[in-house]
């Protein structure tokens, strides 16, 4: 039985899946909008929103927490200095998922995820 295994596996092992989420989140914060599969976008949304919430808190503890989650990526500085203060007054819902037409090669559902 698969009780308490709600997250998507993407056919990858745990550390590769974690690296995928870090990579997608980094690109989302760098570009503001990315186009990916619908399943990856839906899995990325709570991950990115938790990062933004931590960045809003600020301080050294939040910086360390973000550095651990983002694997000491240089984007942490931008996340704390630019993205966090941008959403200071917002209580949640920092991202938007927009469905797009299916991919031509394999017909998988595509979606664009962007920062609001």
Backbone as XML, in Angstrom:
<?xml version="1.0"?>
<chain id="A" units="angstrom">
  <residue number="1" name="UNK">
    <atom name="N" x="0.834" y="-1.192" z="0.000"/>
    <atom name="CA" x="0.000" y="0.000" z="0.000"/>
    <atom name="C" x="0.871" y="1.246" z="0.000"/>
  </residue>
  <residue number="2" name="UNK">
    <atom name="N" x="0.344" y="2.318" z="-0.601"/>
    <atom name="CA" x="1.132" y="3.532" z="-0.771"/>
    <atom name="C" x="0.642" y="4.643" z="0.163"/>
  </residue>
  <residue number="3" name="UNK">
    <atom name="N" x="0.369" y="4.329" z="1.395"/>
    <atom name="CA" x="-0.089" y="5.353" z="2.320"/>
    <atom name="C" x="1.014" y="6.367" z="2.581"/>
  </residue>
  <residue number="4" name="UNK">
    <atom name="N" x="0.656" y="7.638" z="2.633"/>
    <atom name="CA" x="1.571" y="8.754" z="2.917"/>
    <atom name="C" x="2.685" y="8.900" z="1.880"/>
  </residue>
  <residue number="5" name="UNK">
    <atom name="N" x="2.436" y="8.489" z="0.667"/>
    <atom name="CA" x="3.387" y="8.671" z="-0.421"/>
    <atom name="C" x="2.727" y="9.516" z="-1.505"/>
  </residue>
  <residue number="6" name="UNK">
    <atom name="N" x="2.389" y="10.726" z="-1.169"/>
    <atom name="CA" x="1.576" y="11.539" z="-2.053"/>
    <atom name="C" x="2.367" y="12.206" z="-3.168"/>
  </residue>
  <residue number="7" name="UNK">
    <atom name="N" x="3.665" y="12.436" z="-2.973"/>
    <atom name="CA" x="4.406" y="13.157" z="-4.001"/>
    <atom name="C" x="4.685" y="12.273" z="-5.205"/>
  </residue>
  <residue number="8" name="UNK">
    <atom name="N" x="4.849" y="12.927" z="-6.339"/>
    <atom name="CA" x="5.091" y="12.206" z="-7.592"/>
    <atom name="C" x="6.527" y="11.690" z="-7.630"/>
  </residue>
  <residue number="9" name="UNK">
    <atom name="N" x="6.721" y="10.551" z="-8.263"/>
    <atom name="CA" x="8.040" y="9.922" z="-8.276"/>
    <atom name="C" x="8.827" y="10.253" z="-9.545"/>
  </residue>
  <residue number="10" name="UNK">
    <atom name="N" x="8.159" y="10.507" z="-10.656"/>
    <atom name="CA" x="8.792" y="10.838" z="-11.939"/>
    <atom name="C" x="9.762" y="9.760" z="-12.416"/>
  </residue>
  <residue number="11" name="UNK">
    <atom name="N" x="9.660" y="8.544" z="-11.920"/>
    <atom name="CA" x="10.551" y="7.479" z="-12.350"/>
    <atom name="C" x="11.998" y="7.707" z="-11.946"/>
  </residue>
  <residue number="12" name="UNK">
    <atom name="N" x="12.205" y="8.470" z="-10.879"/>
    <atom name="CA" x="13.559" y="8.800" z="-10.433"/>
    <atom name="C" x="13.737" y="8.410" z="-8.976"/>
  </residue>
  <residue number="13" name="UNK">
    <atom name="N" x="14.964" y="8.242" z="-8.584"/>
    <atom name="CA" x="15.260" y="7.993" z="-7.175"/>
    <atom name="C" x="15.181" y="9.300" z="-6.402"/>
  </residue>
  <residue number="14" name="UNK">
    <atom name="N" x="15.201" y="9.195" z="-5.085"/>
    <atom name="CA" x="14.930" y="10.345" z="-4.228"/>
    <atom name="C" x="15.905" y="11.501" z="-4.439"/>
  </residue>
  <residue number="15" name="UNK">
    <atom name="N" x="17.196" y="11.217" z="-4.493"/>
    <atom name="CA" x="18.155" y="12.314" z="-4.618"/>
    <atom name="C" x="18.086" y="12.972" z="-5.999"/>
  </residue>
  <residue number="16" name="UNK">
    <atom name="N" x="17.771" y="12.214" z="-7.026"/>
    <atom name="CA" x="17.633" y="12.776" z="-8.366"/>
    <atom name="C" x="16.361" y="13.620" z="-8.445"/>
  </residue>
  <residue number="17" name="UNK">
    <atom name="N" x="15.308" y="13.150" z="-7.780"/>
    <atom name="CA" x="14.051" y="13.904" z="-7.733"/>
    <atom name="C" x="14.247" y="15.226" z="-7.006"/>
  </residue>
  <residue number="18" name="UNK">
    <atom name="N" x="15.003" y="15.193" z="-5.916"/>
    <atom name="CA" x="15.287" y="16.417" z="-5.167"/>
    <atom name="C" x="16.103" y="17.393" z="-6.018"/>
  </residue>
  <residue number="19" name="UNK">
    <atom name="N" x="17.086" y="16.879" z="-6.756"/>
    <atom name="CA" x="17.885" y="17.725" z="-7.641"/>
    <atom name="C" x="17.026" y="18.322" z="-8.757"/>
  </residue>
  <residue number="20" name="UNK">
    <atom name="N" x="16.062" y="17.563" z="-9.244"/>
    <atom name="CA" x="15.144" y="18.073" z="-10.261"/>
    <atom name="C" x="14.338" y="19.246" z="-9.723"/>
  </residue>
  <residue number="21" name="UNK">
    <atom name="N" x="13.822" y="19.124" z="-8.492"/>
    <atom name="CA" x="13.035" y="20.211" z="-7.904"/>
    <atom name="C" x="13.899" y="21.445" z="-7.664"/>
  </residue>
  <residue number="22" name="UNK">
    <atom name="N" x="15.132" y="21.253" z="-7.216"/>
    <atom name="CA" x="16.045" y="22.380" z="-7.007"/>
    <atom name="C" x="16.315" y="23.081" z="-8.327"/>
  </residue>
  <residue number="23" name="UNK">
    <atom name="N" x="16.539" y="22.311" z="-9.366"/>
    <atom name="CA" x="16.830" y="22.871" z="-10.682"/>
    <atom name="C" x="15.629" y="23.639" z="-11.235"/>
  </residue>
  <residue number="24" name="UNK">
    <atom name="N" x="14.448" y="23.056" z="-11.112"/>
    <atom name="CA" x="13.245" y="23.743" z="-11.596"/>
    <atom name="C" x="12.982" y="25.018" z="-10.798"/>
  </residue>
  <residue number="25" name="UNK">
    <atom name="N" x="13.161" y="24.964" z="-9.481"/>
    <atom name="CA" x="12.942" y="26.145" z="-8.643"/>
    <atom name="C" x="13.950" y="27.240" z="-8.979"/>
  </residue>
  <residue number="26" name="UNK">
    <atom name="N" x="15.208" y="26.861" z="-9.196"/>
    <atom name="CA" x="16.232" y="27.839" z="-9.547"/>
    <atom name="C" x="15.866" y="28.553" z="-10.844"/>
  </residue>
  <residue number="27" name="UNK">
    <atom name="N" x="15.458" y="27.794" z="-11.850"/>
    <atom name="CA" x="15.095" y="28.404" z="-13.130"/>
    <atom name="C" x="13.853" y="29.269" z="-12.997"/>
  </residue>
  <residue number="28" name="UNK">
    <atom name="N" x="12.917" y="28.864" z="-12.143"/>
    <atom name="CA" x="11.723" y="29.680" z="-11.916"/>
    <atom name="C" x="12.094" y="31.022" z="-11.308"/>
  </residue>
  <residue number="29" name="UNK">
    <atom name="N" x="13.013" y="31.035" z="-10.342"/>
    <atom name="CA" x="13.398" y="32.283" z="-9.703"/>
    <atom name="C" x="14.285" y="33.141" z="-10.595"/>
  </residue>
  <residue number="30" name="UNK">
    <atom name="N" x="15.052" y="32.514" z="-11.478"/>
    <atom name="CA" x="15.912" y="33.278" z="-12.391"/>
    <atom name="C" x="15.083" y="33.926" z="-13.486"/>
  </residue>
  <residue number="31" name="UNK">
    <atom name="N" x="14.197" y="33.153" z="-14.116"/>
    <atom name="CA" x="13.465" y="33.638" z="-15.278"/>
    <atom name="C" x="12.072" y="34.170" z="-14.963"/>
  </residue>
  <residue number="32" name="UNK">
    <atom name="N" x="11.509" y="33.784" z="-13.834"/>
    <atom name="CA" x="10.169" y="34.249" z="-13.477"/>
    <atom name="C" x="9.060" y="33.378" z="-14.043"/>
  </residue>
  <residue number="33" name="UNK">
    <atom name="N" x="9.334" y="32.654" z="-15.118"/>
    <atom name="CA" x="8.338" y="31.788" z="-15.751"/>
    <atom name="C" x="9.069" y="30.666" z="-16.473"/>
  </residue>
  <residue number="34" name="UNK">
    <atom name="N" x="8.599" y="29.432" z="-16.299"/>
    <atom name="CA" x="9.174" y="28.306" z="-17.028"/>
    <atom name="C" x="8.047" y="27.465" z="-17.604"/>
  </residue>
  <residue number="35" name="UNK">
    <atom name="N" x="8.365" y="26.747" z="-18.660"/>
    <atom name="CA" x="7.417" y="25.826" z="-19.278"/>
    <atom name="C" x="7.946" y="24.422" z="-19.057"/>
  </residue>
  <residue number="36" name="UNK">
    <atom name="N" x="7.107" y="23.587" z="-18.462"/>
    <atom name="CA" x="7.494" y="22.217" z="-18.135"/>
    <atom name="C" x="6.251" y="21.341" z="-18.228"/>
  </residue>
  <residue number="37" name="UNK">
    <atom name="N" x="6.376" y="20.074" z="-17.889"/>
    <atom name="CA" x="5.203" y="19.211" z="-17.918"/>
    <atom name="C" x="4.261" y="19.587" z="-16.776"/>
  </residue>
  <residue number="38" name="UNK">
    <atom name="N" x="3.017" y="19.232" z="-16.953"/>
    <atom name="CA" x="1.999" y="19.589" z="-15.967"/>
    <atom name="C" x="2.292" y="18.956" z="-14.611"/>
  </residue>
  <residue number="39" name="UNK">
    <atom name="N" x="2.728" y="17.707" z="-14.605"/>
    <atom name="CA" x="3.016" y="17.015" z="-13.341"/>
    <atom name="C" x="4.175" y="17.674" z="-12.602"/>
  </residue>
  <residue number="40" name="UNK">
    <atom name="N" x="5.226" y="18.050" z="-13.329"/>
    <atom name="CA" x="6.369" y="18.710" z="-12.696"/>
    <atom name="C" x="5.974" y="20.078" z="-12.160"/>
  </residue>
  <residue number="41" name="UNK">
    <atom name="N" x="5.141" y="20.804" z="-12.891"/>
    <atom name="CA" x="4.690" y="22.118" z="-12.432"/>
    <atom name="C" x="3.868" y="21.997" z="-11.153"/>
  </residue>
  <residue number="42" name="UNK">
    <atom name="N" x="3.005" y="20.997" z="-11.089"/>
    <atom name="CA" x="2.168" y="20.807" z="-9.896"/>
    <atom name="C" x="2.991" y="20.359" z="-8.690"/>
  </residue>
  <residue number="43" name="UNK">
    <atom name="N" x="4.066" y="19.663" z="-8.937"/>
    <atom name="CA" x="4.942" y="19.249" z="-7.843"/>
    <atom name="C" x="5.859" y="20.390" z="-7.417"/>
  </residue>
  <residue number="44" name="UNK">
    <atom name="N" x="6.214" y="21.255" z="-8.361"/>
    <atom name="CA" x="7.102" y="22.379" z="-8.067"/>
    <atom name="C" x="6.399" y="23.465" z="-7.262"/>
  </residue>
  <residue number="45" name="UNK">
    <atom name="N" x="5.114" y="23.645" z="-7.478"/>
    <atom name="CA" x="4.388" y="24.751" z="-6.847"/>
    <atom name="C" x="4.536" y="24.800" z="-5.328"/>
  </residue>
  <residue number="46" name="UNK">
    <atom name="N" x="4.214" y="23.740" z="-4.568"/>
    <atom name="CA" x="4.379" y="23.839" z="-3.111"/>
    <atom name="C" x="5.834" y="23.990" z="-2.686"/>
  </residue>
  <residue number="47" name="UNK">
    <atom name="N" x="6.747" y="23.384" z="-3.440"/>
    <atom name="CA" x="8.176" y="23.502" z="-3.122"/>
    <atom name="C" x="8.623" y="24.956" z="-3.232"/>
  </residue>
  <residue number="48" name="UNK">
    <atom name="N" x="8.258" y="25.615" z="-4.334"/>
    <atom name="CA" x="8.657" y="27.008" z="-4.554"/>
    <atom name="C" x="7.969" y="27.946" z="-3.561"/>
  </residue>
  <residue number="49" name="UNK">
    <atom name="N" x="6.721" y="27.688" z="-3.250"/>
    <atom name="CA" x="6.005" y="28.569" z="-2.331"/>
    <atom name="C" x="6.566" y="28.481" z="-0.918"/>
  </residue>
  <residue number="50" name="UNK">
    <atom name="N" x="7.016" y="27.310" z="-0.511"/>
    <atom name="CA" x="7.653" y="27.183" z="0.804"/>
    <atom name="C" x="8.982" y="27.933" z="0.837"/>
  </residue>
  <residue number="51" name="UNK">
    <atom name="N" x="9.720" y="27.902" z="-0.280"/>
    <atom name="CA" x="10.969" y="28.656" z="-0.354"/>
    <atom name="C" x="10.710" y="30.155" z="-0.241"/>
  </residue>
  <residue number="52" name="UNK">
    <atom name="N" x="9.693" y="30.642" z="-0.912"/>
    <atom name="CA" x="9.373" y="32.068" z="-0.868"/>
    <atom name="C" x="8.927" y="32.473" z="0.527"/>
  </residue>
  <residue number="53" name="UNK">
    <atom name="N" x="8.157" y="31.626" z="1.184"/>
    <atom name="CA" x="7.723" y="31.919" z="2.545"/>
    <atom name="C" x="8.916" y="32.012" z="3.485"/>
  </residue>
  <residue number="54" name="UNK">
    <atom name="N" x="9.888" y="31.121" z="3.320"/>
    <atom name="CA" x="11.097" y="31.189" z="4.139"/>
    <atom name="C" x="11.893" y="32.452" z="3.831"/>
  </residue>
  <residue number="55" name="UNK">
    <atom name="N" x="11.931" y="32.847" z="2.563"/>
    <atom name="CA" x="12.661" y="34.051" z="2.172"/>
    <atom name="C" x="12.002" y="35.304" z="2.732"/>
  </residue>
  <residue number="56" name="UNK">
    <atom name="N" x="10.690" y="35.286" z="2.893"/>
    <atom name="CA" x="9.978" y="36.434" z="3.468"/>
    <atom name="C" x="10.372" y="36.667" z="4.914"/>
  </residue>
  <residue number="57" name="UNK">
    <atom name="N" x="10.634" y="35.589" z="5.647"/>
    <atom name="CA" x="10.996" y="35.721" z="7.059"/>
    <atom name="C" x="12.322" y="36.460" z="7.212"/>
  </residue>
  <residue number="58" name="UNK">
    <atom name="N" x="13.261" y="36.198" z="6.300"/>
    <atom name="CA" x="14.566" y="36.848" z="6.356"/>
    <atom name="C" x="15.389" y="36.345" z="7.532"/>
  </residue>
  <residue number="59" name="UNK">
    <atom name="N" x="16.544" y="36.967" z="7.743"/>
    <atom name="CA" x="17.408" y="36.583" z="8.852"/>
    <atom name="C" x="18.357" y="35.471" z="8.484"/>
  </residue>
  <residue number="60" name="UNK">
    <atom name="N" x="19.287" y="35.219" z="9.375"/>
    <atom name="CA" x="20.317" y="34.226" z="9.094"/>
    <atom name="C" x="19.780" y="32.801" z="9.136"/>
  </residue>
  <residue number="61" name="UNK">
    <atom name="N" x="18.790" y="32.546" z="9.976"/>
    <atom name="CA" x="18.219" y="31.202" z="10.052"/>
    <atom name="C" x="17.520" y="30.851" z="8.743"/>
  </residue>
  <residue number="62" name="UNK">
    <atom name="N" x="16.774" y="31.795" z="8.197"/>
    <atom name="CA" x="16.097" y="31.570" z="6.919"/>
    <atom name="C" x="17.120" y="31.377" z="5.801"/>
  </residue>
  <residue number="63" name="UNK">
    <atom name="N" x="18.209" y="32.138" z="5.848"/>
    <atom name="CA" x="19.261" y="31.985" z="4.838"/>
    <atom name="C" x="19.858" y="30.591" z="4.876"/>
  </residue>
  <residue number="64" name="UNK">
    <atom name="N" x="20.118" y="30.079" z="6.077"/>
    <atom name="CA" x="20.681" y="28.745" z="6.204"/>
    <atom name="C" x="19.695" y="27.675" z="5.733"/>
  </residue>
  <residue number="65" name="UNK">
    <atom name="N" x="18.423" y="27.873" z="6.078"/>
    <atom name="CA" x="17.402" y="26.924" z="5.661"/>
    <atom name="C" x="17.292" y="26.890" z="4.127"/>
  </residue>
  <residue number="66" name="UNK">
    <atom name="N" x="17.303" y="28.072" z="3.517"/>
    <atom name="CA" x="17.224" y="28.145" z="2.062"/>
    <atom name="C" x="18.475" y="27.570" z="1.399"/>
  </residue>
  <residue number="67" name="UNK">
    <atom name="N" x="19.632" y="27.835" z="1.971"/>
    <atom name="CA" x="20.879" y="27.297" z="1.417"/>
    <atom name="C" x="20.866" y="25.772" z="1.465"/>
  </residue>
  <residue number="68" name="UNK">
    <atom name="N" x="20.294" y="25.208" z="2.512"/>
    <atom name="CA" x="20.187" y="23.755" z="2.600"/>
    <atom name="C" x="19.223" y="23.191" z="1.585"/>
  </residue>
  <residue number="69" name="UNK">
    <atom name="N" x="18.091" y="23.856" z="1.415"/>
    <atom name="CA" x="17.097" y="23.387" z="0.452"/>
    <atom name="C" x="17.570" y="23.539" z="-0.983"/>
  </residue>
  <residue number="70" name="UNK">
    <atom name="N" x="18.272" y="24.648" z="-1.265"/>
    <atom name="CA" x="18.704" y="24.941" z="-2.632"/>
    <atom name="C" x="20.127" y="24.471" z="-2.899"/>
  </residue>
  <residue number="71" name="UNK">
    <atom name="N" x="20.684" y="23.662" z="-2.031"/>
    <atom name="CA" x="22.022" y="23.077" z="-2.187"/>
    <atom name="C" x="23.086" y="24.147" z="-2.407"/>
  </residue>
  <residue number="72" name="UNK">
    <atom name="N" x="23.091" y="25.179" z="-1.544"/>
    <atom name="CA" x="24.067" y="26.274" z="-1.569"/>
    <atom name="C" x="24.161" y="26.947" z="-2.934"/>
  </residue>
  <residue number="73" name="UNK">
    <atom name="N" x="23.022" y="27.141" z="-3.546"/>
    <atom name="CA" x="22.967" y="27.758" z="-4.867"/>
    <atom name="C" x="23.095" y="29.275" z="-4.734"/>
  </residue>
  <residue number="74" name="UNK">
    <atom name="N" x="23.722" y="29.956" z="-5.680"/>
    <atom name="CA" x="23.848" y="31.420" z="-5.598"/>
    <atom name="C" x="22.506" y="32.159" z="-5.679"/>
  </residue>
  <residue number="75" name="UNK">
    <atom name="N" x="21.451" y="31.476" z="-6.089"/>
    <atom name="CA" x="20.140" y="32.116" z="-6.217"/>
    <atom name="C" x="19.542" y="32.459" z="-4.855"/>
  </residue>
  <residue number="76" name="UNK">
    <atom name="N" x="20.089" y="31.889" z="-3.769"/>
    <atom name="CA" x="19.562" y="32.143" z="-2.421"/>
    <atom name="C" x="19.629" y="33.636" z="-2.090"/>
  </residue>
  <residue number="77" name="UNK">
    <atom name="N" x="20.716" y="34.299" z="-2.484"/>
    <atom name="CA" x="20.840" y="35.742" z="-2.236"/>
    <atom name="C" x="19.745" y="36.530" z="-2.917"/>
  </residue>
  <residue number="78" name="UNK">
    <atom name="N" x="19.448" y="36.181" z="-4.158"/>
    <atom name="CA" x="18.375" y="36.862" z="-4.890"/>
    <atom name="C" x="17.034" y="36.557" z="-4.252"/>
  </residue>
  <residue number="79" name="UNK">
    <atom name="N" x="16.871" y="35.341" z="-3.810"/>
    <atom name="CA" x="15.613" y="34.928" z="-3.197"/>
    <atom name="C" x="15.324" y="35.741" z="-1.942"/>
  </residue>
  <residue number="80" name="UNK">
    <atom name="N" x="16.351" y="35.960" z="-1.126"/>
    <atom name="CA" x="16.170" y="36.700" z="0.127"/>
    <atom name="C" x="16.071" y="38.209" z="-0.115"/>
  </residue>
  <residue number="81" name="UNK">
    <atom name="N" x="16.883" y="38.727" z="-1.036"/>
    <atom name="CA" x="16.932" y="40.186" z="-1.211"/>
    <atom name="C" x="15.864" y="40.737" z="-2.146"/>
  </residue>
  <residue number="82" name="UNK">
    <atom name="N" x="15.446" y="39.975" z="-3.150"/>
    <atom name="CA" x="14.506" y="40.505" z="-4.137"/>
    <atom name="C" x="13.131" y="39.846" z="-4.040"/>
  </residue>
  <residue number="83" name="UNK">
    <atom name="N" x="13.088" y="38.517" z="-4.106"/>
    <atom name="CA" x="11.808" y="37.818" z="-4.175"/>
    <atom name="C" x="11.060" y="37.877" z="-2.851"/>
  </residue>
  <residue number="84" name="UNK">
    <atom name="N" x="11.749" y="37.694" z="-1.726"/>
    <atom name="CA" x="11.092" y="37.728" z="-0.416"/>
    <atom name="C" x="10.387" y="39.045" z="-0.124"/>
  </residue>
  <residue number="85" name="UNK">
    <atom name="N" x="11.091" y="40.193" z="-0.235"/>
    <atom name="CA" x="10.426" y="41.474" z="0.015"/>
    <atom name="C" x="9.302" y="41.802" z="-0.976"/>
  </residue>
  <residue number="86" name="UNK">
    <atom name="N" x="9.387" y="41.252" z="-2.179"/>
    <atom name="CA" x="8.345" y="41.505" z="-3.187"/>
    <atom name="C" x="6.989" y="40.973" z="-2.720"/>
  </residue>
  <residue number="87" name="UNK">
    <atom name="N" x="6.997" y="39.852" z="-1.998"/>
    <atom name="CA" x="5.760" y="39.214" z="-1.548"/>
    <atom name="C" x="5.516" y="39.420" z="-0.056"/>
  </residue>
  <residue number="88" name="UNK">
    <atom name="N" x="6.071" y="40.478" z="0.517"/>
    <atom name="CA" x="5.955" y="40.719" z="1.959"/>
    <atom name="C" x="4.500" y="40.823" z="2.412"/>
  </residue>
  <residue number="89" name="UNK">
    <atom name="N" x="3.650" y="41.482" z="1.623"/>
    <atom name="CA" x="2.257" y="41.695" z="2.020"/>
    <atom name="C" x="1.334" y="40.565" z="1.587"/>
  </residue>
  <residue number="90" name="UNK">
    <atom name="N" x="1.814" y="39.650" z="0.792"/>
    <atom name="CA" x="0.980" y="38.565" z="0.282"/>
    <atom name="C" x="1.067" y="37.365" z="1.220"/>
  </residue>
  <residue number="91" name="UNK">
    <atom name="N" x="-0.063" y="36.731" z="1.504"/>
    <atom name="CA" x="-0.077" y="35.623" z="2.463"/>
    <atom name="C" x="0.116" y="34.258" z="1.816"/>
  </residue>
  <residue number="92" name="UNK">
    <atom name="N" x="0.104" y="34.185" z="0.526"/>
    <atom name="CA" x="0.303" y="32.912" z="-0.157"/>
    <atom name="C" x="-0.071" y="33.057" z="-1.615"/>
  </residue>
  <residue number="93" name="UNK">
    <atom name="N" x="-0.001" y="31.973" z="-2.357"/>
    <atom name="CA" x="-0.354" y="32.016" z="-3.770"/>
    <atom name="C" x="0.631" y="32.827" z="-4.583"/>
  </residue>
  <residue number="94" name="UNK">
    <atom name="N" x="1.914" y="32.487" z="-4.474"/>
    <atom name="CA" x="2.957" y="33.245" z="-5.154"/>
    <atom name="C" x="3.158" y="32.790" z="-6.588"/>
  </residue>
  <residue number="95" name="UNK">
    <atom name="N" x="2.614" y="31.624" z="-6.941"/>
    <atom name="CA" x="2.826" y="31.082" z="-8.281"/>
    <atom name="C" x="1.492" y="30.853" z="-8.977"/>
  </residue>
  <residue number="96" name="UNK">
    <atom name="N" x="1.554" y="30.799" z="-10.303"/>
    <atom name="CA" x="0.370" y="30.540" z="-11.119"/>
    <atom name="C" x="0.741" y="29.476" z="-12.145"/>
  </residue>
  <residue number="97" name="UNK">
    <atom name="N" x="-0.128" y="28.485" z="-12.300"/>
    <atom name="CA" x="0.073" y="27.442" z="-13.297"/>
    <atom name="C" x="-0.954" y="27.645" z="-14.399"/>
  </residue>
  <residue number="98" name="UNK">
    <atom name="N" x="-0.463" y="27.738" z="-15.637"/>
    <atom name="CA" x="-1.326" y="27.905" z="-16.795"/>
    <atom name="C" x="-1.134" y="26.699" z="-17.707"/>
  </residue>
  <residue number="99" name="UNK">
    <atom name="N" x="-2.224" y="26.034" z="-18.056"/>
    <atom name="CA" x="-2.119" y="24.869" z="-18.932"/>
    <atom name="C" x="-1.857" y="25.327" z="-20.362"/>
  </residue>
  <residue number="100" name="UNK">
    <atom name="N" x="-1.064" y="24.522" z="-21.056"/>
    <atom name="CA" x="-0.726" y="24.807" z="-22.449"/>
    <atom name="C" x="-1.097" y="23.590" z="-23.288"/>
  </residue>
  <residue number="101" name="UNK">
    <atom name="N" x="-0.905" y="23.708" z="-24.607"/>
    <atom name="CA" x="-1.243" y="22.566" z="-25.452"/>
    <atom name="C" x="-0.211" y="21.462" z="-25.290"/>
  </residue>
  <residue number="102" name="UNK">
    <atom name="N" x="-0.608" y="20.272" z="-25.647"/>
    <atom name="CA" x="0.252" y="19.106" z="-25.453"/>
    <atom name="C" x="1.508" y="19.183" z="-26.305"/>
  </residue>
  <residue number="103" name="UNK">
    <atom name="N" x="2.571" y="18.531" z="-25.812"/>
    <atom name="CA" x="3.837" y="18.499" z="-26.526"/>
    <atom name="C" x="3.696" y="17.627" z="-27.777"/>
  </residue>
  <residue number="104" name="UNK">
    <atom name="N" x="4.279" y="18.097" z="-28.866"/>
    <atom name="CA" x="4.131" y="17.402" z="-30.145"/>
    <atom name="C" x="4.806" y="16.029" z="-30.145"/>
  </residue>
  <residue number="105" name="UNK">
    <atom name="N" x="5.967" y="15.903" z="-29.529"/>
    <atom name="CA" x="6.737" y="14.667" z="-29.647"/>
    <atom name="C" x="6.066" y="13.484" z="-28.968"/>
  </residue>
  <residue number="106" name="UNK">
    <atom name="N" x="5.632" y="13.647" z="-27.733"/>
    <atom name="CA" x="5.060" y="12.516" z="-27.014"/>
    <atom name="C" x="3.652" y="12.766" z="-26.493"/>
  </residue>
  <residue number="107" name="UNK">
    <atom name="N" x="3.118" y="13.953" z="-26.715"/>
    <atom name="CA" x="1.742" y="14.236" z="-26.324"/>
    <atom name="C" x="1.545" y="14.463" z="-24.844"/>
  </residue>
  <residue number="108" name="UNK">
    <atom name="N" x="2.612" y="14.734" z="-24.100"/>
    <atom name="CA" x="2.449" y="14.945" z="-22.660"/>
    <atom name="C" x="1.863" y="16.324" z="-22.390"/>
  </residue>
  <residue number="109" name="UNK">
    <atom name="N" x="1.124" y="16.434" z="-21.312"/>
    <atom name="CA" x="0.492" y="17.692" z="-20.939"/>
    <atom name="C" x="1.572" y="18.685" z="-20.518"/>
  </residue>
  <residue number="110" name="UNK">
    <atom name="N" x="1.486" y="19.895" z="-21.014"/>
    <atom name="CA" x="2.457" y="20.927" z="-20.706"/>
    <atom name="C" x="1.775" y="22.042" z="-19.913"/>
  </residue>
  <residue number="111" name="UNK">
    <atom name="N" x="2.585" y="22.747" z="-19.121"/>
    <atom name="CA" x="2.070" y="23.845" z="-18.326"/>
    <atom name="C" x="3.161" y="24.878" z="-18.134"/>
  </residue>
  <residue number="112" name="UNK">
    <atom name="N" x="2.752" y="26.113" z="-17.960"/>
    <atom name="CA" x="3.686" y="27.193" z="-17.645"/>
    <atom name="C" x="3.456" y="27.563" z="-16.183"/>
  </residue>
  <residue number="113" name="UNK">
    <atom name="N" x="4.516" y="27.617" z="-15.416"/>
    <atom name="CA" x="4.431" y="28.062" z="-14.024"/>
    <atom name="C" x="5.197" y="29.353" z="-13.921"/>
  </residue>
  <residue number="114" name="UNK">
    <atom name="N" x="4.587" y="30.356" z="-13.276"/>
    <atom name="CA" x="5.198" y="31.676" z="-13.193"/>
    <atom name="C" x="4.963" y="32.287" z="-11.829"/>
  </residue>
  <residue number="115" name="UNK">
    <atom name="N" x="5.825" y="33.214" z="-11.479"/>
    <atom name="CA" x="5.647" y="33.963" z="-10.248"/>
    <atom name="C" x="4.604" y="35.037" z="-10.502"/>
  </residue>
  <residue number="116" name="UNK">
    <atom name="N" x="3.691" y="35.196" z="-9.556"/>
    <atom name="CA" x="2.611" y="36.174" z="-9.706"/>
    <atom name="C" x="3.143" y="37.556" z="-9.383"/>
  </residue>
</chain>
